């Protein structure tokens, strides 16, 4: 297995356990760094959805119930935009 694929799997496992234990503030920087190095790092959005399904999406929370997904989508879009601008 190539080193790059192995590192991606290890990062996915780290992010998964951070999300499961509610450490979103640890998972976000790791996911941003991973999204910078790997193209199409959609695991970031998946982590946001998992976080929201575990700790958010409660009736009465409104938009705050989807904060993990919103942060993940905005973070991924920012990284993609920065990669295009800085790699010219």
N, C-alpha and C positions, 0 to 999 in steps of 0.2 A: 504494500500500500504506500503510495507516495506521501511524503512528509506533509505536503500542503493539505491533503485530504484528511490525514490523521489529526493535524492541528485544528481543522474545522470541526471534526467530530468531538475533540476534547473541549473546544470552546462551546459547542452546543450543549455538552453535558454540564459544564460549569454554569452556563446561563440557565439551563433547566433547573438545576438544584437551587440557584439563587431565586428563581421565580417561585418554586415550590415552597421555600422557606420564607417568602415575603421580602426578600432583599432586592427590591426593584432598583434601589439606588446603587447597588453593586452591579446588577445585570446591565443597566443602561450604558455605563462607560465601556464595559467589556463588549457589548453588542455594537457600539459605535466604532470601536477600534477594529472589530472583526468585519464590520460593513465596509470599512476603509480598505482593508486588505483583500477581501473576497467580493467578487461581483455577484449580484443577485443574492444578497444575504437576506432572504425572506424569513429566516428564522427569528429575526428581530421582531417582525410583525406578529409572528406566531407566539413569541414569548409575551407580547403585549396582550394578545387575546387570551392566553392561558392565565396571565396574571389577573385580568379583569374577570374571567369566569370563576377564579378562586376567591378573590377579595373584593370585587366590585359587582356591578350588575345587580344590585339589590334595589328593590322597589323603593322609590322615594329619593334615591341618590341623584337622579337626573344625569347630567352630563359627566359628573364626577365618577360615575360607575364605569365609564369608558375611558378613563384617563390613561391607563396603560396602553391601550390601542392607539389613542391619539398621540401620545408621546412617541411611541414606536414608529408610527407613520411619519410624523414630522421629523424625527431624528434620521430615519432612513432617507427621506427626501432631501434633507440638508446635506447629508454625506454624499449622496449621488450628485447633487448640484455642486458641492465644493470640489469633488473629484473632477468634474468636467471643467471647472474654471481653473483649478490649479495645475492640471496636467496638460494644459495647452502649451 
